[in-house]
Amino acid sequence: MTVRLGDIAPDFTAPTTQGDISFHEWLGDSWGVLFSHPRDFTPVCTTELGYVAKIKPEFDKRNVKVIGLSVDSVESHIKWEGDIGETQGTPVNFPMIGDPDRTVADLYDMIHPNANDTQTVRSVFVIGPDKKVKLTITYPASTGRNFDEILRVIDSLQLTAGYKVATPVNWTDGGDVIIGAAVSDEEAKQLFPQGWTTVKPYLRVLPQPNK
Ligand code: BEZ
């Protein structure tokens, strides 16, 4: 099943390294990041999981719950986590879904037969508190993800959920933003009384409004 932006994230129950979960209930009112990796005991995945563990406080600060998945069992994940803590410097501090029968992987279309039909690809789903999918990214097995970029996108998603703005190329939190194309100048005067710079009628720039 293809999961598209704006879809309700498919719900499921699954075993994890921190006990059985019902996904939507586990998310509660938080944002969520569900990410898959090809297999346990593989090198790129080891570095990714170690890094996510290291920056977990950054996800916590943003009210985002993080959960990993591969088509291995919870028992396998738990054994592998020993290696991750030992080699990457931070013990894994978020749940990992065991999915040996591929229930969740199939639900989220994480198996790509063109790449390998027995492994999950490196998928990322960012889910909002409304349970809707806000971001999907798919990387090939050979390329480790940039989780700082995922935090950057979450900053943009959380900002644009509250203000009628968009974020420009390479924006990071605190940078100038753009007034949404659907917002008229009249409405913008109400929304942004502090004013903005009109570079072109369709390109109106202002400092980030919540800073
Ligand atoms: C890795 O995590 O290193 C990896 C996993 C599957 C295929 C290629 C690389």
Residues whose N, C-alpha, C, O or C-beta is under 5 A from the ligand:
A	BS01	BEZ	P38 T42 P43 V44 C45 A141 S142
